[in-house]
Amino acid sequence: MAVGLTTRMSPADAAHIAEAARCLRAGGLLAFPTETVYGLGSDAANPRAVAGIYEAKGRPSFNPLIAHVADLAAARGIAQFDARALALAEAFWPGPLTLVLPRTADCPVADLATAGLDTVAIRVPAHPVAHALLQAFGGAVVAPSANISGHVSPTTAAHVLSDLDGRIDMILDGGPVEVGVESTIVGCFDTPMLLRPGGLPREAIERVLGQPLASPPDEPASETNQPLAPGMLASHYAPRTRVRLLAEAVNPGEALLAFGSAPLPGIEAAAAVLNLSEQGDLGEAATNLFGYLRALDAAAMASGASGIAVMPVPNHGLGEAINDRLRRAAV
């Protein structure tokens, strides 16, 4: 989709959801809320529309997209489910879990959206706006996060507009999202693999499977090493300002992304401070992560701050997803 469109910001009511479904059928691009982050959607079966997503985002075409569908029945028309995949789908859909599965023989998802792989990434979102849109459209919608590729993911419609105004047709404004980090991605291979930590903790998935999830190869995905799923590139979710992890003190000229109630040396001189969760709540921290990174980035750019220091976040539960996003932001 060429730059220069008039992007319409619309409330996510029934009339505008119906309009959004018509936009998808016509090959348009639109942003809509899911429970994780805002997604940038197109008709999964329309190769030209899918190409528009890559163009609007500046996303590498070797990086696959997630197909969103209304329910498990629709998912089974796109992907082949074995017993373990079916158990995960029945336990966690609708919700923040993406499964990477073999494509069906007549899978309608365009090859460009799967980056030529013989697998497809698929999920059933829980957000009522996303669900209503998928039902109104009646097919699969591929939707990465609705931002310029590599930038901080959007958790409000305003974040989408700041990145993609003039690049897409429409934004459905459903208010702030609830989860705040992207879906967890599990590869349903011979040994189930955690390809990307996200809004569903590893521990919950392992309880259903009755076995631990394997880890992906250590070599980071790149143009010469194709990712198995979205969100696996080494540099991703990045603000413009340098990010410094595991900060034990705030250096002069830095902003601070805090976590918990413990004071940090140098905080009184920080250029700006936002606390993911003063109570140390990982769910609250995940919800705030991308919005606070965007806000601190803007404050740092305005004040000339040298970087964003980030306090340590525990690496269990949703902390695994938070730390994954922070590591990629700091590359």
GUVO-468169 format. One record per residue (C-alpha): z, x, y; residue in three letters. Coordinates in Angstrom, 3 decimals. Example, Ala and Ser with C-alpha at 12.3 -4.5 7.8 and 13.67 -1.06 7.14 Angstrom:
+----------+----------+----------+-----+
:       up :     east :    north :  aa :
+----------+----------+----------+-----+
:    7.800 :   12.300 :   -4.500 : ALA :
:    7.140 :   13.670 :   -1.060 : SER :
+----------+----------+----------+-----+
//
This chain:
+----------+----------+----------+-----+
:       up :     east :    north :  aa :
+----------+----------+----------+-----+
:    0.000 :    0.000 :    0.000 : MET :
:   -1.098 :    1.585 :    3.257 : ALA :
:    1.395 :    2.407 :    5.995 : VAL :
:    1.054 :    0.049 :    8.966 : GLY :
:    2.135 :   -3.251 :    7.436 : LEU :
:    4.340 :   -5.701 :    9.282 : THR :
:    7.553 :   -5.729 :    7.243 : THR :
:    9.289 :   -9.110 :    7.293 : ARG :
:   13.080 :   -9.266 :    6.916 : MET :
:   13.981 :  -12.642 :    5.401 : SER :
:   17.183 :  -14.300 :    4.197 : PRO :
:   17.367 :  -14.596 :    0.418 : ALA :
:   17.230 :  -18.397 :    0.306 : ASP :
:   15.139 :  -20.517 :   -2.056 : ALA :
:   12.157 :  -20.815 :    0.298 : ALA :
:   11.925 :  -17.076 :    0.929 : HIS :
:   12.447 :  -16.237 :   -2.755 : ILE :
:    9.449 :  -18.478 :   -3.503 : ALA :
:    7.502 :  -16.662 :   -0.768 : GLU :
:    8.527 :  -13.329 :   -2.293 : ALA :
:    7.223 :  -14.418 :   -5.705 : ALA :
:    3.877 :  -15.295 :   -4.097 : ARG :
:    3.850 :  -11.880 :   -2.427 : CYS :
:    4.268 :  -10.204 :   -5.823 : LEU :
:    1.457 :  -12.264 :   -7.360 : ARG :
:   -0.807 :  -11.191 :   -4.490 : ALA :
:   -0.132 :   -7.512 :   -5.219 : GLY :
:    2.381 :   -7.010 :   -2.414 : GLY :
:    5.495 :   -4.854 :   -2.191 : LEU :
:    8.928 :   -6.225 :   -1.410 : LEU :
:   12.528 :   -5.093 :   -1.446 : ALA :
:   15.256 :   -7.218 :   -3.002 : PHE :
:   18.950 :   -6.822 :   -3.831 : PRO :
:   20.246 :   -6.080 :   -7.288 : THR :
:   23.897 :   -5.595 :   -8.175 : GLU :
:   23.352 :   -1.797 :   -8.143 : THR :
:   21.136 :   -0.953 :   -5.119 : VAL :
:   18.180 :   -2.574 :   -3.355 : TYR :
:   14.980 :   -2.263 :   -5.366 : GLY :
:   11.360 :   -1.939 :   -4.199 : LEU :
:    9.375 :   -4.290 :   -6.417 : GLY :
:    5.786 :   -4.891 :   -7.442 : SER :
:    4.049 :   -6.764 :  -10.247 : ASP :
:    4.571 :   -4.464 :  -13.260 : ALA :
:    1.206 :   -5.475 :  -14.721 : ALA :
:   -0.815 :   -4.714 :  -11.567 : ASN :
:   -1.763 :   -0.989 :  -11.485 : PRO :
:   -2.842 :   -1.091 :   -7.831 : ARG :
:    0.449 :   -2.696 :   -6.801 : ALA :
:    2.398 :   -0.140 :   -8.844 : VAL :
:    0.446 :    2.646 :   -7.139 : ALA :
:    1.568 :    1.124 :   -3.834 : GLY :
:    5.204 :    1.763 :   -4.768 : ILE :
:    4.530 :    5.464 :   -5.324 : TYR :
:    2.651 :    5.633 :   -2.018 : GLU :
:    5.273 :    3.745 :    0.005 : ALA :
:    8.131 :    5.866 :   -1.361 : LYS :
:    6.271 :    9.180 :   -1.548 : GLY :
:    7.426 :    9.218 :   -5.166 : ARG :
:    5.917 :   11.658 :   -7.695 : PRO :
:    3.635 :    9.757 :  -10.071 : SER :
:    5.108 :   11.577 :  -13.089 : PHE :
:    8.460 :    9.846 :  -12.416 : ASN :
:    8.597 :    6.528 :  -14.371 : PRO :
:    9.825 :    3.187 :  -13.034 : LEU :
:   12.229 :    0.581 :  -14.431 : ILE :
:   10.797 :   -2.818 :  -15.401 : ALA :
:   13.091 :   -5.700 :  -14.433 : HIS :
:   12.907 :   -8.980 :  -16.346 : VAL :
:   14.762 :  -12.286 :  -16.226 : ALA :
:   16.277 :  -12.265 :  -19.724 : ASP :
:   16.339 :  -10.665 :  -23.160 : LEU :
:   13.513 :  -12.881 :  -24.439 : ALA :
:   11.220 :  -11.498 :  -21.729 : ALA :
:   12.370 :   -7.958 :  -22.503 : ALA :
:   11.382 :   -8.345 :  -26.158 : ARG :
:    7.803 :   -9.022 :  -25.068 : GLY :
:    7.723 :   -5.587 :  -23.427 : ILE :
:    9.817 :   -3.324 :  -25.642 : ALA :
:   10.746 :   -2.917 :  -29.308 : GLN :
:   14.453 :   -3.423 :  -29.984 : PHE :
:   16.271 :   -1.976 :  -32.963 : ASP :
:   19.757 :   -3.148 :  -33.973 : ALA :
:   21.579 :   -0.741 :  -31.636 : ARG :
:   19.412 :   -1.604 :  -28.629 : ALA :
:   19.886 :   -5.301 :  -29.330 : LEU :
:   23.662 :   -4.845 :  -29.524 : ALA :
:   23.681 :   -3.107 :  -26.127 : LEU :
:   21.453 :   -5.756 :  -24.554 : ALA :
:   23.604 :   -8.598 :  -25.868 : GLU :
:   26.799 :   -6.868 :  -24.709 : ALA :
:   25.749 :   -5.796 :  -21.213 : PHE :
:   22.771 :   -7.853 :  -19.989 : TRP :
:   22.500 :   -9.113 :  -17.380 : PRO :
:   24.075 :   -6.044 :  -15.818 : GLY :
:   23.703 :   -2.422 :  -14.674 : PRO :
:   22.275 :   -1.018 :  -17.924 : LEU :
:   18.695 :    0.203 :  -18.419 : THR :
:   17.377 :    0.843 :  -21.919 : LEU :
:   14.488 :    3.203 :  -22.671 : VAL :
:   12.666 :    1.763 :  -25.684 : LEU :
:    9.282 :    2.010 :  -27.429 : PRO :
:    6.641 :   -0.161 :  -25.774 : ARG :
:    5.293 :   -3.134 :  -27.692 : THR :
:    1.645 :   -2.972 :  -28.753 : ALA :
:    0.676 :   -5.452 :  -26.031 : ASP :
:    3.197 :   -4.295 :  -23.394 : CYS :
:    1.928 :   -5.609 :  -20.035 : PRO :
:    3.596 :   -2.895 :  -17.942 : VAL :
:    0.965 :   -0.669 :  -16.325 : ALA :
:    0.646 :    2.862 :  -17.712 : ASP :
:    1.283 :    4.260 :  -14.229 : LEU :
:    4.731 :    2.629 :  -14.189 : ALA :
:    5.687 :    4.319 :  -17.471 : THR :
:    4.142 :    7.636 :  -16.321 : ALA :
:    1.988 :    7.630 :  -19.463 : GLY :
:    4.980 :    7.663 :  -21.817 : LEU :
:    5.019 :    5.549 :  -24.992 : ASP :
:    8.406 :    4.204 :  -23.923 : THR :
:    9.397 :    1.779 :  -21.178 : VAL :
:   12.617 :    1.613 :  -19.142 : ALA :
:   13.802 :   -1.995 :  -18.894 : ILE :
:   16.777 :   -3.997 :  -17.676 : ARG :
:   17.961 :   -7.509 :  -16.827 : VAL :
:   19.690 :   -7.464 :  -13.417 : PRO :
:   22.765 :   -9.593 :  -12.789 : ALA :
:   22.324 :  -10.225 :   -9.052 : HIS :
:   21.551 :  -13.938 :   -8.446 : PRO :
:   18.761 :  -13.130 :   -5.950 : VAL :
:   17.088 :  -10.715 :   -8.351 : ALA :
:   17.414 :  -13.242 :  -11.183 : HIS :
:   15.974 :  -16.066 :   -9.087 : ALA :
:   13.072 :  -13.876 :   -7.968 : LEU :
:   12.237 :  -12.845 :  -11.531 : LEU :
:   12.346 :  -16.443 :  -12.701 : GLN :
:   10.135 :  -17.593 :   -9.819 : ALA :
:    7.641 :  -14.770 :  -10.425 : PHE :
:    7.569 :  -15.271 :  -14.185 : GLY :
:    6.824 :  -11.690 :  -15.192 : GLY :
:    8.147 :   -8.134 :  -15.144 : ALA :
:    8.772 :   -6.433 :  -11.804 : VAL :
:    8.950 :   -2.651 :  -11.631 : VAL :
:   11.449 :   -1.593 :   -8.995 : ALA :
:   12.831 :    1.833 :   -8.122 : PRO :
:   15.351 :    2.104 :   -5.291 : SER :
:   13.916 :    0.879 :   -1.977 : ALA :
:   13.969 :    4.117 :   -0.015 : ASN :
:   11.818 :    7.171 :    0.656 : ILE :
:   11.773 :    9.233 :   -2.550 : SER :
:   14.704 :   11.625 :   -2.745 : GLY :
:   16.627 :   10.019 :    0.123 : HIS :
:   19.982 :    8.276 :   -0.194 : VAL :
:   19.627 :    4.973 :   -2.065 : SER :
:   19.931 :    1.722 :   -0.055 : PRO :
:   22.883 :   -0.622 :   -0.449 : THR :
:   21.987 :   -2.982 :    2.433 : THR :
:   18.751 :   -4.497 :    3.728 : ALA :
:   19.168 :   -2.472 :    6.935 : ALA :
:   19.052 :    0.752 :    4.881 : HIS :
:   15.743 :   -0.399 :    3.392 : VAL :
:   14.278 :   -1.201 :    6.799 : LEU :
:   15.256 :    2.217 :    8.184 : SER :
:   13.247 :    3.964 :    5.446 : ASP :
:   10.367 :    1.606 :    4.677 : LEU :
:    9.606 :   -0.415 :    7.815 : ASP :
:    5.816 :   -0.664 :    8.067 : GLY :
:    5.334 :    0.511 :    4.480 : ARG :
:    6.127 :   -2.709 :    2.587 : ILE :
:    5.472 :   -6.421 :    3.059 : ASP :
:    8.892 :   -8.025 :    2.855 : MET :
:   12.645 :   -7.489 :    2.471 : ILE :
:   14.914 :  -10.152 :    0.975 : LEU :
:   18.304 :   -9.715 :    2.645 : ASP :
:   21.006 :  -10.607 :    0.146 : GLY :
:   23.825 :   -8.739 :    1.897 : GLY :
:   25.579 :   -5.581 :    0.659 : PRO :
:   25.349 :   -4.821 :   -3.055 : VAL :
:   28.396 :   -4.842 :   -5.336 : GLU :
:   28.104 :   -1.864 :   -7.703 : VAL :
:   26.616 :    0.669 :   -5.281 : GLY :
:   25.107 :    3.174 :   -7.737 : VAL :
:   22.018 :    2.732 :   -9.873 : GLU :
:   22.062 :    1.437 :  -13.427 : SER :
:   23.155 :    3.571 :  -16.349 : THR :
:   20.121 :    4.605 :  -18.418 : ILE :
:   20.388 :    4.981 :  -22.194 : VAL :
:   17.526 :    6.309 :  -24.300 : GLY :
:   17.473 :    4.382 :  -27.564 : CYS :
:   16.208 :    7.296 :  -29.638 : PHE :
:   17.236 :    8.351 :  -33.168 : ASP :
:   20.446 :    9.466 :  -31.484 : THR :
:   21.262 :    7.307 :  -28.425 : PRO :
:   21.203 :    9.465 :  -25.275 : MET :
:   22.777 :    9.034 :  -21.848 : LEU :
:   19.807 :    9.825 :  -19.598 : LEU :
:   21.502 :    8.857 :  -16.331 : ARG :
:   25.122 :    7.853 :  -15.711 : PRO :
:   25.411 :    4.784 :  -13.509 : GLY :
:   27.097 :    1.480 :  -12.870 : GLY :
:   28.147 :    0.939 :  -16.499 : LEU :
:   30.594 :    3.609 :  -17.705 : PRO :
:   29.709 :    5.753 :  -20.726 : ARG :
:   32.906 :    4.726 :  -22.479 : GLU :
:   31.958 :    1.039 :  -22.578 : ALA :
:   28.573 :    1.830 :  -24.125 : ILE :
:   30.061 :    4.142 :  -26.731 : GLU :
:   32.530 :    1.448 :  -27.793 : ARG :
:   29.666 :   -0.931 :  -28.594 : VAL :
:   27.619 :    1.744 :  -30.364 : LEU :
:   30.565 :    3.106 :  -32.292 : GLY :
:   29.365 :    6.660 :  -31.609 : GLN :
:   29.172 :    9.112 :  -28.700 : PRO :
:   26.089 :    9.279 :  -26.522 : LEU :
:   24.090 :   12.499 :  -26.662 : ALA :
:   23.258 :   14.395 :  -23.478 : SER :
:   19.707 :   15.081 :  -22.236 : PRO :
:   18.244 :   18.611 :  -22.338 : PRO :
:   19.808 :   21.063 :  -19.879 : ASP :
:   16.475 :   21.898 :  -18.232 : GLU :
:   16.130 :   19.650 :  -15.166 : PRO :
:   13.131 :   17.378 :  -14.914 : ALA :
:   10.320 :   18.615 :  -12.684 : SER :
:    6.566 :   18.253 :  -12.237 : GLU :
:    6.041 :   20.539 :  -15.245 : THR :
:    8.902 :   19.004 :  -17.251 : ASN :
:    8.373 :   15.240 :  -17.163 : GLN :
:   11.532 :   13.135 :  -16.877 : PRO :
:   12.288 :   10.732 :  -19.718 : LEU :
:   13.610 :    8.151 :  -17.269 : ALA :
:   14.008 :    7.518 :  -13.534 : PRO :
:   16.662 :    9.369 :  -11.532 : GLY :
:   16.538 :   12.605 :  -13.545 : MET :
:   14.934 :   14.910 :  -10.965 : LEU :
:   17.220 :   17.782 :   -9.963 : ALA :
:   17.056 :   16.992 :   -6.228 : SER :
:   17.579 :   13.316 :   -5.465 : HIS :
:   19.711 :   10.926 :   -3.380 : TYR :
:   19.757 :   13.593 :   -0.663 : ALA :
:   20.801 :   13.204 :    2.988 : PRO :
:   19.210 :   15.452 :    5.617 : ARG :
:   22.489 :   17.281 :    6.156 : THR :
:   23.652 :   19.963 :    3.701 : ARG :
:   26.206 :   18.677 :    1.192 : VAL :
:   29.068 :   20.908 :   -0.066 : ARG :
:   30.896 :   19.714 :   -3.177 : LEU :
:   34.460 :   20.186 :   -4.448 : LEU :
:   35.738 :   20.936 :   -0.959 : ALA :
:   39.363 :   22.095 :   -0.794 : GLU :
:   39.277 :   22.340 :    3.015 : ALA :
:   37.032 :   21.194 :    5.854 : VAL :
:   35.185 :   24.064 :    7.526 : ASN :
:   34.671 :   24.031 :   11.297 : PRO :
:   31.716 :   21.839 :   12.213 : GLY :
:   31.656 :   19.839 :    8.970 : GLU :
:   31.935 :   16.114 :    8.370 : ALA :
:   34.054 :   14.961 :    5.420 : LEU :
:   33.445 :   12.533 :    2.583 : LEU :
:   36.989 :   12.034 :    1.324 : ALA :
:   38.472 :   10.478 :   -1.804 : PHE :
:   42.081 :    9.469 :   -2.321 : GLY :
:   45.098 :    9.806 :   -0.061 : SER :
:   45.783 :   13.560 :   -0.265 : ALA :
:   45.285 :   15.272 :    3.112 : PRO :
:   42.753 :   18.105 :    3.273 : LEU :
:   43.281 :   21.220 :    5.422 : PRO :
:   41.020 :   21.140 :    8.478 : GLY :
:   40.537 :   17.355 :    8.428 : ILE :
:   41.831 :   17.000 :   11.987 : GLU :
:   38.825 :   18.960 :   13.279 : ALA :
:   36.177 :   17.249 :   11.109 : ALA :
:   33.094 :   15.991 :   12.940 : ALA :
:   33.473 :   12.641 :   11.144 : ALA :
:   35.493 :   11.338 :    8.190 : VAL :
:   34.837 :    8.505 :    5.741 : LEU :
:   37.000 :    7.895 :    2.665 : ASN :
:   35.273 :    6.512 :   -0.454 : LEU :
:   38.594 :    5.013 :   -1.565 : SER :
:   42.001 :    5.855 :   -0.135 : GLU :
:   43.546 :    4.227 :   -3.223 : GLN :
:   41.496 :    6.430 :   -5.578 : GLY :
:   39.613 :    3.414 :   -6.973 : ASP :
:   36.360 :    4.607 :   -8.585 : LEU :
:   34.752 :    1.161 :   -8.389 : GLY :
:   35.366 :    1.024 :   -4.639 : GLU :
:   34.110 :    4.613 :   -4.333 : ALA :
:   30.863 :    3.803 :   -6.151 : ALA :
:   30.256 :    0.788 :   -3.908 : THR :
:   30.763 :    2.910 :   -0.781 : ASN :
:   28.992 :    6.100 :   -1.893 : LEU :
:   25.443 :    5.706 :   -0.585 : PHE :
:   26.392 :    3.783 :    2.555 : GLY :
:   28.954 :    6.425 :    3.515 : TYR :
:   26.538 :    9.290 :    2.800 : LEU :
:   24.011 :    7.632 :    5.110 : ARG :
:   26.630 :    7.081 :    7.819 : ALA :
:   27.938 :   10.652 :    7.660 : LEU :
:   24.402 :   12.012 :    7.664 : ASP :
:   23.634 :   10.043 :   10.836 : ALA :
:   26.897 :   11.191 :   12.446 : ALA :
:   26.209 :   14.799 :   11.485 : ALA :
:   22.678 :   14.698 :   12.872 : MET :
:   23.946 :   13.178 :   16.123 : ALA :
:   26.802 :   15.654 :   16.567 : SER :
:   25.100 :   18.770 :   15.233 : GLY :
:   27.565 :   19.081 :   12.354 : ALA :
:   26.727 :   21.904 :    9.957 : SER :
:   27.259 :   19.966 :    6.750 : GLY :
:   29.092 :   17.291 :    4.789 : ILE :
:   32.085 :   18.470 :    2.758 : ALA :
:   32.899 :   16.300 :   -0.266 : VAL :
:   36.316 :   16.124 :   -1.869 : MET :
:   36.528 :   16.210 :   -5.700 : PRO :
:   36.092 :   12.903 :   -7.527 : VAL :
:   37.442 :   12.430 :  -11.093 : PRO :
:   34.675 :   12.654 :  -13.678 : ASN :
:   35.630 :    9.705 :  -15.913 : HIS :
:   34.419 :    6.094 :  -15.832 : GLY :
:   32.264 :    5.443 :  -12.771 : LEU :
:   33.227 :    8.895 :  -11.516 : GLY :
:   30.610 :   10.362 :  -13.861 : GLU :
:   27.860 :    8.457 :  -12.009 : ALA :
:   29.316 :    9.299 :   -8.586 : ILE :
:   29.421 :   13.010 :   -9.403 : ASN :
:   25.896 :   12.912 :  -10.832 : ASP :
:   24.567 :   11.493 :   -7.536 : ARG :
:   26.582 :   13.981 :   -5.472 : LEU :
:   25.288 :   16.958 :   -7.487 : ARG :
:   21.689 :   15.846 :   -6.957 : ARG :
:   22.373 :   15.250 :   -3.257 : ALA :
:   23.675 :   18.816 :   -2.929 : ALA :
:   20.671 :   20.591 :   -4.520 : VAL :
+----------+----------+----------+-----+
//
